[in-house]
Amino acid sequence: MSQPLHLVGDPEADRILTEHPFALLTGMLLDQQIPMEVAFDGPRKIAERLGSVDPATIASTDPEEFVALCSTPPAVHRFPRSMGQRVHDLAAAVVRDHDGDAEAIWTRGDPHGREVLRRLKALPGFGDQKARIFLALLGKQRGLTAEGWREAAGDYGREGVHMSIADVTDEGSLQKVRSWKKEKKAAARAGRG
């Protein structure tokens, strides 16, 4: 099996991400407009408040109650209402389309990398880039062996890069990913000027 994850730097948060595929999927969903490690700490906050990160439990929770739980300080995301609703929608989709088994998205039927990418992009809140990054995370750190996963993940699937959460294995690699993102943003700003 794969090694324990070190995405947050908090032992309990990383344990939840390692042991619960839906928690990892939720962390990826939350990874926008906030620091990566804050996004991936969201599932720990949900588990502490709800007692579970099981998609069936989340989906069966009243949406307004779930959003309130996500909004309680410290909030799960800087936009707790909209992101709380997205997490609830994601849980409902996993229950409806994958029998409540998040891992089935990348394992059921021994799918090719392109099929895993297609399944990820079908999830609420997962656009092309987010789906490719998550596919790379599965391949690089969760033992995904689907044929063609690196090609389907695009640049995020390359070895030896520090471009995304898929490449974070410790504090040093987190800093390398941050530097890469900072350089990319600076280059984008310079290109516009």
JOSUL-V53439 format. One record per helix or strand. SS is the DSSP state (~ for helix, > for strand). FROM is the first residue (numbers start at 1). LEN is the number of residues. Records with the same first field share a line. If there is no record, write none. Layout:
# JOSUL-V53439
SS->FROM-LEN  FROM-LEN
This chain:
# JOSUL-V53439
~->11-9  21-10  36-15  55-6  63-9  80-19  104-4  113-9  128-14  149-9  165-3  171-22
